[in-house]
Amino acid sequence: MSIRLAEGESDQNFVRNLIRLAREAGELWAHSWPPHQVEGEIQDAELWILESDSGPDSSARRPAGFCFLRPPGSSWEITLVAIEPSARRRGGFFHLISELRQGVVSDRERSALSSILTLEVRQDNLTARRAYENAGFVVRGHRKSYFHDGQDAVLYELK
Ligand SMILES: CC(C)(COP(=O)(O)OP(=O)(O)OC[C@H]1O[C@@H](n2cnc3c(N)ncnc32)[C@H](O)[C@@H]1OP(=O)(O)O)[C@@H](O)C(=O)NCCC(=O)NCCS
């Protein structure tokens, strides 16, 4: 697996489609990430693509997941991450985070403060929370009743 910045319309369509599928599967809350918000994030955030190695020929690589990354204010923030269902539980998220930290976070921004990577997630998204904790994220705080249905948001950071 490897990561790269998105390169054009086909990567963007991969992302739009994966978000739509995740919403339909109930993995993202119904009101999260409506199309206009997705389009805004495609414009405003960095879009990183995780590719799977489906063979020795690199042209056989195909997108397996993505994250939106906001460059630092006081931290780098992942605003959304998703891995394709067939590619999950193979360390894809873990790999994405490791490469981001080595290649993006540490090379491009060297101050200790902004090398922190943050994200937030619904308290009841236990699959995502396990993946985050497995990748080394620790809970930094909670936002009470942050979502419209009353769920808290859990804030994570990785130093
Ligand atoms: C959350 C999400 C990104 C995690 O992606 P992932 O690539 O499956 O994550 P990882 O493989 O790195 O880790 C997840 C689990 O796989 C396990 N795993 C990692 N490599 C593995 C392997 N080779 N074999 C078996 N299990 C493995 C990890 O230990 C972890 O297991 P655990 O949950 O039992 O602790 C993915 O489930 C997803 O896209 N969910 C829908 C969208 C979503 O909820 N996004 C977050 C909202 S912002």
The ligand as an ORCA input file, in Angstrom:
! r2SCAN-3c Opt
* xyz 0 1
  C     -12.559      3.333     10.271
  C     -11.866      2.793      9.019
  C     -11.264      3.955      8.239
  C     -10.732      1.831      9.488
  O     -10.017      1.406      8.315
  P      -9.192      0.022      8.269
  O      -8.261      0.132      7.104
  O     -10.113     -1.122      8.331
  O      -8.353      0.123      9.613
  P      -7.094     -0.818     10.027
  O      -7.084     -2.053      9.184
  O      -5.862      0.012     10.041
  O      -7.458     -1.187     11.516
  C      -8.756     -1.676     11.833
  C      -8.694     -3.071     12.438
  O      -8.073     -3.961     11.558
  C      -7.097     -4.711     12.290
  N      -6.073     -5.126     11.351
  C      -5.087     -4.411     10.851
  N      -4.344     -5.144     10.026
  C      -4.937     -6.388     10.009
  C      -4.665     -7.594      9.319
  N      -3.600     -7.707      8.498
  N      -5.487     -8.638      9.502
  C      -6.526     -8.544     10.340
  N      -6.840     -7.424     11.023
  C      -6.039     -6.369     10.847
  C      -6.630     -3.723     13.305
  O      -5.933     -4.324     14.373
  C      -7.942     -3.209     13.736
  O      -8.584     -4.259     14.459
  P      -9.513     -4.039     15.691
  O     -10.617     -3.131     15.182
  O     -10.009     -5.389     16.024
  O      -8.648     -3.421     16.743
  C     -12.852      1.959      8.163
  O     -13.497      1.006      8.976
  C     -13.902      2.803      7.459
  O     -13.691      3.295      6.357
  N     -15.117      2.953      8.069
  C     -16.242      3.691      7.442
  C     -16.025      5.185      7.428
  C     -15.822      5.742      8.817
  O     -16.461      5.347      9.784
  N     -14.900      6.725      8.917
  C     -14.633      7.387     10.166
  C     -15.583      8.525     10.354
  S     -14.706     10.039     10.248
*
